């Protein structure tokens, strides 16, 4: 997919990855870009700064997602690319037993239901035109695992599976799908410290956006700004039991390291 003359929506667009993608799309000659986020002042400021439209929307509210899509179609005539990018951080506990139902639900609403709402809002118009594209921001954690963040890992994995289902179900209708699966990115959501083995480096959002442009052009399903992730996924697929054993060793090493550095 070439971005020139295309219409794109970017949720979570007032900062970090979302803003970087919106700026990259504009630089590629997109005809129209609409960013959305929760903070009205940030949306207004960023939209003015980068030269796009801004809409306040809560992606966990289906009516607000539909209103965002309706606004874009009314203004530009269609949605060529919907970047379902909004996300929330994973929290600090590693045990699934220690997270409340509210935490699990909030992660599910943002990382899964928001993508479903986007598909419901966009697919009818896209299918009618036999053209349209979804970019779902997931995470390498969804392909592999994030030590210490059960709800984040589980819901990001669900987001990837949903994207696969959409690609399979609607690919013959002209619908393209990619999932963005980075490791560490220098954004407000990034953890202040990264544990042993959890990242192959922290990249800047604009570097990630460059990878997105290339992946969209080649219509790749996996968008992997950290190329090492491709090897990890392959090893996991080759021998899941060996991979699980390796992850347990990694976890033990991280736990031991944390216990040795914790203040008394």
SERO-4910 file (N, C-alpha, C, O; in steps of 0.05 Angstrom, whole numbers):
BEGIN
 pado doro    nc1    nc2    nc3   cac1   cac2   cac3    cc1    cc2    cc3    oc1    oc2    oc3
  Unk    A     17    -24      0      0      0      0     17     25      0     34     29     18
  Unk    A     14     41    -19     27     67    -20     10     88     -6    -15     88     -9
  Unk    A     22    105      9      8    125     25      0    150      9    -18    165     18
  Unk    A     12    154    -14      6    178    -29    -24    179    -36    -35    160    -47
  Unk    A    -36    202    -30    -65    207    -36    -84    190    -20   -108    189    -26
  Unk    A    -74    176      1    -92    159     17   -103    175     41    -92    195     49
  Unk    A   -124    163     53   -136    174     77   -131    155    100   -138    131     98
  Unk    A   -120    166    121   -112    148    144   -123    159    170   -124    183    175
  Unk    A   -131    141    187   -138    147    215   -117    134    233   -109    112    228
  Unk    A   -108    149    253    -88    139    272    -99    143    300   -100    166    309
  Unk    A   -107    122    314   -115    125    342    -90    126    360    -69    116    352
  Unk    A    -93    137    383    -69    141    400    -50    159    386    -25    156    388
  Unk    A    -60    179    371    -43    194    353    -31    219    364    -18    234    349
  Unk    A    -36    225    389    -26    251    400      2    249    411     12    268    423
  Unk    A     15    226    409     42    223    418     54    197    411     41    179    400
  Unk    A     80    194    416     93    169    413     91    157    385     95    171    365
  Unk    A     85    131    384     83    117    358     62    128    340     66    131    316
  Unk    A     39    135    352     17    146    335     24    172    321     20    174    297
  Unk    A     36    190    336     44    216    323     65    211    302     64    223    280
  Unk    A     85    194    308    106    189    288     95    177    263    103    184    241
  Unk    A     75    159    265     63    147    241     47    168    226     49    169    201
  Unk    A     32    185    240     17    206    226     36    225    211     30    232    188
  Unk    A     58    232    223     77    250    210     89    236    186     92    249    165
  Unk    A     95    211    188    106    196    166     86    193    143     94    196    119
  Unk    A     61    189    149     41    187    128     38    213    113     35    214     89
  Unk    A     38    235    128     37    261    115     61    266     97     58    276     75
  Unk    A     84    258    107    109    261     91    108    244     65    120    251     45
  Unk    A     93    222     66     91    205     43     70    214     23     66    202      3
  Unk    A     56    236     30     37    248     12      8    239     16     -8    241     -2
  Unk    A      2    230     40    -26    223     46    -44    247     41    -37    270     48
  Unk    A    -67    242     30    -86    264     24    -98    275     49   -104    298     51
  Unk    A   -103    257     68   -115    265     94   -107    246    116   -108    222    112
  Unk    A   -101    257    139    -95    242    163   -111    252    186   -112    276    191
  Unk    A   -125    234    200   -141    242    223   -129    227    247   -128    202    248
  Unk    A   -120    242    267   -111    230    292   -133    231    313   -149    249    313
  Unk    A   -133    212    331   -151    213    354   -136    205    379   -116    191    378
  Unk    A   -146    215    401   -135    209    427   -155    218    448   -176    230    441
  Unk    A   -149    213    474   -167    220    495   -165    249    504   -184    262    512
  Unk    A   -140    260    503   -135    287    514   -140    308    492   -126    309    472
  Unk    A   -161    324    496   -170    343    476   -148    363    469   -144    370    446
  Unk    A   -134    373    490   -113    393    486    -90    382    470    -80    395    451
  Unk    A    -82    357    476    -60    345    461    -68    340    432    -52    344    414
  Unk    A    -92    330    428   -102    325    401   -101    351    385    -91    351    362
  Unk    A   -111    372    396   -112    398    382    -84    408    376    -78    417    354
  Unk    A    -66    406    396    -39    416    393    -23    401    371    -10    412    354
  Unk    A    -25    374    372    -10    358    353    -22    361    325     -7    363    306
  Unk    A    -48    361    323    -61    365    297    -52    391    283    -46    391    259
  Unk    A    -50    412    299    -41    438    288    -12    436    281     -3    447    261
  Unk    A      4    423    297     33    422    293     41    406    268     59    414    254
  Unk    A     27    384    263     35    367    240     17    371    216     23    360    194
  Unk    A     -4    386    218    -21    392    195    -41    370    188    -41    361    165
  Unk    A    -57    362    208    -77    341    202   -102    347    218   -103    367    233
  Unk    A   -122    330    216   -146    333    231   -143    318    258   -128    299    260
  Unk    A   -157    328    278   -157    315    304   -185    311    316   -201    329    314
  Unk    A   -190    288    326   -216    281    338   -211    268    365   -195    250    367
  Unk    A   -225    277    385   -224    265    412   -241    240    411   -265    242    404
  Unk    A   -230    217    418   -246    192    418   -234    172    437   -210    169    440
  Unk    A   -252    158    451   -245    136    468   -249    110    453   -272    103    446
  Unk    A   -227     96    446   -230     73    429   -243     49    442   -250     30    429
  Unk    A   -248     51    468   -263     30    482   -293     35    481   -308     19    492
  Unk    A   -301     57    468   -329     64    465   -336     61    436   -327     77    419
  Unk    A   -353     41    429   -358     36    401   -371     59    386   -365     64    363
  Unk    A   -389     73    399   -402     96    386   -382    118    380   -385    132    360
  Unk    A   -361    121    397   -341    142    391   -323    133    368   -314    150    352
  Unk    A   -317    107    367   -301     97    344   -316    101    318   -305    110    298
  Unk    A   -342     95    318   -359     99    294   -360    128    287   -359    135    263
  Unk    A   -362    146    307   -363    174    301   -337    184    288   -338    201    270
  Unk    A   -315    173    297   -289    179    286   -288    171    256   -279    187    239
  Unk    A   -297    147    251   -297    137    223   -317    153    206   -310    161    184
  Unk    A   -340    159    217   -360    174    202   -350    202    196   -354    212    174
  Unk    A   -336    215    215   -324    241    210   -305    240    187   -305    258    169
  Unk    A   -288    220    186   -268    217    165   -281    212    138   -272    224    118
  Unk    A   -300    195    137   -314    190    112   -329    214    102   -329    220     78
  Unk    A   -342    229    120   -356    253    112   -337    274    101   -343    288     82
  Unk    A   -313    276    113   -294    297    105   -279    289     79   -274    305     62
  Unk    A   -271    263     78   -253    254     56   -265    234     37   -254    229     16
  Unk    A   -288    222     44   -301    204     26   -296    174     32   -311    157     22
  Unk    A   -275    168     47   -268    140     52   -247    138     74   -236    159     83
  Unk    A   -242    114     83   -219    108    100   -202     87     86   -211     64     82
  Unk    A   -178     95     77   -160     76     64   -145     59     84   -140     35     80
  Unk    A   -137     72    106   -120     59    126   -129     66    154   -130     90    160
  Unk    A   -135     46    170   -142     51    198   -120     39    215   -116     15    215
  Unk    A   -106     57    229    -84     48    247    -96     47    275    -99     67    289
  Unk    A   -102     22    284   -113     18    311    -90     16    330    -79     -6    336
  Unk    A    -82     39    341    -56     42    354    -57     48    384    -37     45    398
  Unk    A    -80     56    394    -82     63    422    -75     39    440    -82     16    433
  Unk    A    -62     44    462    -54     23    480    -51     32    508    -49     57    513
  Unk    A    -50     14    527    -44     20    555    -22      2    564    -18    -20    554
  Unk    A     -7     12    584     17     -3    593      7    -28    609    -16    -30    617
  Unk    A     26    -46    613     19    -72    624     18    -75    654     10    -95    664
  Unk    A     27    -55    668     27    -57    698     52    -70    708     70    -76    692
  Unk    A     55    -73    734     80    -81    745     82   -109    757    104   -117    766
  Unk    A     60   -124    758     61   -150    771     64   -172    750     52   -169    729
  Unk    A     78   -193    756     81   -214    736     60   -236    739     56   -251    720
  Unk    A     47   -238    762     29   -261    767      1   -255    758    -10   -234    765
  Unk    A    -11   -273    743    -39   -270    734    -57   -270    759    -80   -260    757
  Unk    A    -48   -281    781    -64   -282    805    -66   -255    819    -84   -250    835
  Unk    A    -48   -237    813    -47   -211    827    -61   -189    813    -64   -167    825
  Unk    A    -70   -193    788    -84   -172    774   -114   -173    780   -126   -195    781
  Unk    A   -126   -150    783   -155   -150    788   -170   -154    762   -159   -152    740
  Unk    A   -196   -160    764   -213   -162    740   -213   -136    725   -215   -136    700
  Unk    A   -213   -114    739   -213    -88    726   -189    -84    707   -191    -73    685
  Unk    A   -166    -93    717   -142    -91    700   -144   -108    675   -139    -99    653
  Unk    A   -152   -133    679   -156   -151    656   -176   -139    637   -171   -140    612
  Unk    A   -198   -128    646   -219   -118    629   -209    -93    614   -215    -90    590
  Unk    A   -195    -75    628   -185    -51    615   -166    -57    592   -166    -45    571
  Unk    A   -148    -77    597   -129    -85    577   -144    -98    553   -137    -92    530
  Unk    A   -164   -114    559   -180   -127    538   -195   -106    521   -195   -108    497
  Unk    A   -206    -86    534   -222    -66    520   -205    -50    501   -213    -45    478
  Unk    A   -180    -42    510   -163    -26    493   -149    -42    471   -147    -34    449
  Unk    A   -139    -66    479   -122    -81    461   -137   -101    443   -125   -112    425
  Unk    A   -163   -105    448   -178   -124    431   -204   -111    422   -208   -109    397
  Unk    A   -221   -103    440   -247    -93    432   -244    -68    414   -261    -64    396
  Unk    A   -225    -51    419   -221    -27    403   -216    -35    373   -225    -21    355
  Unk    A   -202    -57    369   -197    -66    341   -222    -77    329   -227    -73    305
  Unk    A   -239    -90    345   -264   -101    335   -283    -77    328   -296    -78    307
  Unk    A   -284    -57    345   -300    -34    338   -291    -20    312   -307    -11    296
  Unk    A   -265    -19    309   -254     -7    284   -262    -23    260   -270    -11    239
  Unk    A   -260    -49    262   -268    -66    239   -297    -63    233   -305    -61    209
  Unk    A   -314    -63    253   -343    -59    249   -349    -33    235   -366    -32    217
  Unk    A   -335    -12    243   -340     14    232   -330     18    203   -342     31    187
  Unk    A   -307      5    197   -294     10    171   -300    -11    150   -301     -4    126
  Unk    A   -304    -36    158   -306    -57    137   -328    -54    117   -324    -58     93
  Unk    A   -353    -46    124   -373    -43    104   -365    -25     80   -369    -32     57
  Unk    A   -355     -2     87   -346     17     66   -322      6     50   -321      9     26
  Unk    A   -304     -6     65   -280    -17     51   -288    -40     33   -278    -42     10
  Unk    A   -305    -58     42   -313    -81     25   -328    -71      1   -324    -83    -21
  Unk    A   -344    -51      4   -358    -40    -19   -339    -30    -41   -345    -33    -64
  Unk    A   -317    -18    -32   -297     -8    -51   -277    -29    -59   -261    -24    -78
  Unk    A   -277    -52    -46   -257    -73    -50   -229    -62    -45   -210    -70    -58
  Unk    A   -227    -46    -24   -201    -34    -17   -202    -24     11   -221    -12     20
  Unk    A   -180    -28     26   -178    -18     53   -157    -33     68   -149    -55     60
  Unk    A   -147    -21     89   -124    -32    103   -126    -26    133   -133     -4    141
  Unk    A   -119    -46    149   -117    -43    178    -89    -47    187    -76    -67    179
  Unk    A    -79    -29    204    -53    -33    217    -59    -35    247    -68    -15    259
  Unk    A    -55    -58    259    -60    -62    287    -34    -61    302    -16    -77    297
  Unk    A    -32    -42    321     -8    -41    337    -11    -61    360    -27    -58    378
  Unk    A      5    -82    358      6   -103    378     32   -100    393     38    -78    404
  Unk    A     49   -120    394     74   -119    408     89   -145    403     76   -166    397
  Unk    A    115   -144    405    130   -169    405    121   -187    428    124   -212    427
  Unk    A    111   -175    449    100   -190    472     77   -208    463     74   -229    475
  Unk    A     62   -200    444     40   -216    434     49   -240    418     36   -260    417
  Unk    A     71   -237    404     83   -259    389     99   -278    407    100   -302    403
  Unk    A    111   -267    428    128   -282    446    117   -282    474     99   -297    480
  Unk    A    128   -265    491    117   -261    518    132   -238    531    155   -233    525
  Unk    A    117   -224    548    130   -202    564    131   -211    593    111   -215    606
  Unk    A    156   -216    602    159   -224    630    148   -202    648    155   -179    646
  Unk    A    131   -210    667    121   -191    686     97   -176    678     90   -156    691
  Unk    A     82   -184    657     59   -169    648     39   -188    635     36   -188    611
  Unk    A     25   -203    651      6   -223    640    -16   -211    623    -20   -220    600
  Unk    A    -32   -192    633    -54   -181    617    -45   -168    591    -58   -170    571
  Unk    A    -22   -155    592    -11   -142    567     -4   -163    547    -12   -161    523
  Unk    A     10   -184    555     18   -205    537     -6   -219    525     -7   -224    501
  Unk    A    -25   -226    542    -48   -242    533    -65   -226    514    -74   -236    493
  Unk    A    -70   -200    520    -88   -185    503    -74   -177    477    -87   -174    456
  Unk    A    -48   -173    477    -34   -167    453    -33   -192    434    -34   -189    410
  Unk    A    -31   -215    446    -33   -240    431    -60   -242    418    -63   -251    395
  Unk    A    -81   -236    433   -108   -236    422   -111   -217    399   -125   -223    380
  Unk    A    -99   -193    401   -100   -174    380    -88   -185    354    -99   -180    332
  Unk    A    -66   -199    357    -53   -211    333    -71   -232    321    -74   -234    296
  Unk    A    -83   -249    337   -101   -269    327   -125   -257    313   -134   -267    293
  Unk    A   -136   -236    325   -158   -222    312   -150   -211    284   -165   -213    265
  Unk    A   -126   -199    283   -116   -189    257   -113   -212    237   -119   -208    213
  Unk    A   -103   -235    246   -101   -258    228   -129   -265    217   -132   -271    194
  Unk    A   -149   -266    235   -176   -274    228   -187   -254    207   -200   -263    188
  Unk    A   -183   -228    211   -192   -209    192   -179   -212    165   -192   -210    144
  Unk    A   -153   -217    165   -138   -221    140   -148   -245    125   -150   -244    101
  Unk    A   -153   -266    139   -163   -291    126   -191   -287    116   -198   -295     93
  Unk    A   -208   -275    132   -237   -273    125   -242   -253    103   -260   -257     87
  Unk    A   -227   -231    103   -234   -209     85   -212   -203     64   -214   -184     49
  Unk    A   -191   -219     63   -170   -215     44   -180   -216     15   -171   -200     -2
  Unk    A   -199   -234      9   -210   -236    -18   -229   -213    -25   -237   -210    -48
  Unk    A   -235   -197     -5   -251   -172     -9   -234   -148    -13   -244   -125    -14
  Unk    A   -208   -152    -15   -190   -130    -20   -180   -116      5   -169    -94      4
  Unk    A   -183   -129     28   -175   -117     54   -148   -127     62   -143   -152     62
  Unk    A   -130   -109     67   -103   -116     77   -100   -112    107   -114    -94    118
  Unk    A    -83   -127    119    -79   -125    148    -49   -128    154    -36   -146    143
  Unk    A    -39   -112    172    -12   -115    183    -14   -112    214    -31    -98    224
  Unk    A      4   -126    228      6   -122    257     34   -112    263     55   -123    255
  Unk    A     35    -90    278     60    -78    286     68    -90    313     54    -87    332
  Unk    A     92   -102    313    101   -117    336    129   -109    345    148   -125    341
  Unk    A    132    -86    356    159    -77    364    166    -88    392    149    -98    407
  Unk    A    192    -86    399    200    -89    426    201    -60    439    180    -46    437
  Unk    A    223    -52    450    224    -26    463    223     -2    444    238     -2    425
  Unk    A    205     17    450    204     42    435    204     65    455    191     63    476
  Unk    A    218     85    449    221    108    467    196    126    467    195    146    454
  Unk    A    176    117    483    151    131    486    144    134    515    158    122    532
  Unk    A    123    148    521    114    151    549    106    125    561    107    121    585
  Unk    A     97    105    544     88     79    554    112     60    560    108     40    573
  Unk    A    135     66    549    158     48    553    166     46    582    165     67    596
  Unk    A    172     22    591    181     20    619    207     35    623    224     37    605
  Unk    A    210     46    647    234     62    653    260     45    653    281     55    648
  Unk    A    257     19    659    279      1    658    270    -24    644    247    -32    647
  Unk    A    287    -37    630    281    -61    615    296    -85    625    321    -84    627
  Unk    A    282   -106    633    295   -129    645    311   -145    625    310   -141    601
  Unk    A    327   -163    636    344   -181    621    328   -195    599    309   -209    605
  Unk    A    337   -192    574    325   -207    552    299   -196    542    287   -209    524
  Unk    A    289   -174    553    263   -164    545    263   -146    520    242   -139    510
  Unk    A    286   -139    511    288   -121    488    315   -124    474    335   -130    487
  Unk    A    315   -119    448    340   -117    433    346    -89    426    356    -83    405
  Unk    A    340    -71    444    345    -43    440    320    -26    439    299    -36    430
  Unk    A    322     -2    449    299     17    448    303     35    424    323     49    422
  Unk    A    283     36    406    285     52    382    267     77    385    249     77    402
  Unk    A    272     97    369    256    121    369    231    117    352    231    101    333
  Unk    A    209    131    359    184    127    344    187    133    314    173    120    298
  Unk    A    203    152    306    206    158    278    220    136    263    214    131    239
  Unk    A    238    121    276    250     98    264    230     76    260    229     64    238
  Unk    A    213     72    280    191     52    277    173     60    254    165     43    238
  Unk    A    166     85    251    148     94    230    160     89    202    146     82    184
  Unk    A    186     91    200    199     84    174    195     55    167    190     48    144
  Unk    A    197     38    188    192      9    183    163      4    175    158    -12    158
  Unk    A    145     19    187    116     17    180    112     24    150     97      9    136
  Unk    A    124     45    141    120     53    113    129     31     94    115     25     75
  Unk    A    152     19    100    163     -2     83    144    -26     84    139    -38     63
  Unk    A    136    -34    108    119    -58    111     92    -54     97     82    -73     85
  Unk    A     80    -30     99     55    -25     85     59    -26     55     42    -37     41
  Unk    A     81    -15     46     86    -16     17     88    -45      7     79    -51    -15
  Unk    A    101    -62     23    104    -90     15     81   -108     25     80   -132     19
  Unk    A     62    -96     39     38   -109     50     46   -135     66     36   -156     61
  Unk    A     65   -130     84     73   -152    102     54   -154    126     45   -133    136
  Unk    A     48   -178    134     31   -181    158     46   -173    183     35   -157    199
  Unk    A     69   -184    188     85   -177    211    102   -153    205    118   -153    186
  Unk    A     99   -132    221    116   -109    219    135   -110    243    126   -107    266
  Unk    A    161   -115    238    179   -121    260    203   -101    259    223   -106    247
  Unk    A    199    -78    273    221    -59    274    246    -70    287    268    -60    281
  Unk    A    243    -90    305    266   -104    316    268   -131    301    253   -149    307
  Unk    A    286   -133    281    286   -157    264    292   -183    279    285   -205    270
  Unk    A    305   -181    303    311   -205    319    285   -220    326    286   -245    330
  Unk    A    263   -206    327    238   -219    335    230   -241    315    219   -261    323
  Unk    A    237   -237    290    230   -257    270    244   -284    277    232   -305    274
  Unk    A    269   -282    285    284   -306    293    271   -319    317    269   -344    319
  Unk    A    263   -303    337    252   -314    361    226   -329    355    220   -350    366
  Unk    A    209   -317    338    184   -329    331    189   -356    317    174   -375    321
  Unk    A    209   -356    299    215   -381    285    224   -403    304    216   -426    302
  Unk    A    241   -395    323    251   -415    343    227   -425    360    226   -449    366
  Unk    A    209   -408    367    186   -416    383    169   -436    367    160   -456    378
  Unk    A    165   -430    341    150   -448    324    164   -475    319    151   -495    317
  Unk    A    190   -474    319    205   -499    314    203   -519    337    202   -543    333
  Unk    A    203   -508    362    203   -526    385    191   -510    409    206   -497    424
  Unk    A    165   -511    412    152   -495    433    161   -503    461    163   -486    478
  Unk    A    166   -529    465    174   -538    492    202   -527    499    206   -518    522
  Unk    A    220   -528    480    246   -516    485    244   -486    490    258   -476    507
  Unk    A    227   -473    475    224   -444    478    213   -437    506    222   -419    519
  Unk    A    193   -452    515    181   -448    541    202   -452    563    203   -437    583
  Unk    A    219   -473    559    240   -478    579    260   -454    580    269   -446    601
  Unk    A    266   -444    556    284   -421    555    272   -396    568    286   -381    582
  Unk    A    246   -392    565    233   -369    577    232   -372    607    234   -353    622
  Unk    A    228   -397    617    229   -401    646    257   -395    657    259   -383    679
  Unk    A    277   -403    643    305   -397    652    309   -366    652    321   -356    671
  Unk    A    299   -353    632    301   -324    631    287   -311    654    297   -292    666
  Unk    A    263   -321    660    248   -310    683    263   -314    709    265   -295    725
  Unk    A    274   -338    713    289   -343    738    312   -324    740    318   -314    762
  Unk    A    326   -320    718    349   -302    718    340   -273    725    354   -259    740
  Unk    A    318   -264    714    308   -238    720    299   -235    749    305   -215    762
  Unk    A    286   -256    760    277   -255    788    301   -255    806    302   -240    826
  Unk    A    322   -272    800    346   -272    817    360   -245    816    370   -236    837
  Unk    A    361   -233    793    375   -208    790    360   -186    806    373   -169    819
  Unk    A    334   -187    805    318   -167    819    321   -170    850    323   -150    864
  Unk    A    322   -195    859    325   -200    888    352   -191    898    354   -183    921
  Unk    A    373   -193    881    399   -185    889    404   -155    889    422   -145    902
  Unk    A    387   -141    874    390   -112    872    370    -96    888    372    -72    891
  Unk    A    350   -110    900    329    -96    915    340    -85    941    356    -99    954
  Unk    A    333    -61    949    342    -50    974    330    -65    998    307    -74    996
  Unk    A    345    -67   1020    335    -81   1043    318    -62   1061    308    -70   1082
***
